[in-house]
């Protein structure tokens, strides 16, 4: 009998996390799903169970370090997690002169960066001891350099990218894989607030399929669409004055 694969996905109530949970749902899967909206969490739980998956959920926030760590370790005691997808994140957007507050900046960091730490760090020693496991981190195309139209968001995603780059060679000797996801503009509630034209906008189900293929093949970097990847990579390696000048024309995200 084939062992059920156990996948943890944070931020599973919306956007990429929701689509990824639905895509992975199958009779040979155990899905551990988190999200702050209890009603939407119940809906994705039902959808995944209807597709035959075993599902456990929690509405705990990834920013509640002690409680969330306890939940992760309790789940690992019961199910033995194979893949941890630290997907939960917020955008917030806006440049500092367009309404972004200090409180908003810190909230973005708490969820996008500290929430990532709170998700994967408790599992690292266990994955190392088992000589198995796969850590998946959600960065962004905005993670290739700081962006003036989203300073907090892009900085948090640059940090997530760096953490993945640090963990990957560190954990390789222990048989633990690390993948980092770099999506471009994906049609989700996070991008629905944008009033500017989003180049190479991709629907969320297509994005989830690309991510799933990358996770299943344990790719180090899952970056898409390729056109946006080239643009953002170039912005990250251009001389700073030139990159700064180009980004001075970037459209501003609306304040929330």
Beta strands, then each sheet from edge to edge (+ up, - down):
strand 1: 5-9
strand 2: 29-34
strand 3: 54-58
strand 4: 83-86
strand 5: 134-138
strand 6: 177-183
strand 7: 186-187
strand 8: 202-203
strand 9: 221-224
sheet 1: 3+ 2+ 1+ 4+ 5+ 6+ 9+
sheet 2: 7+ 8+
end
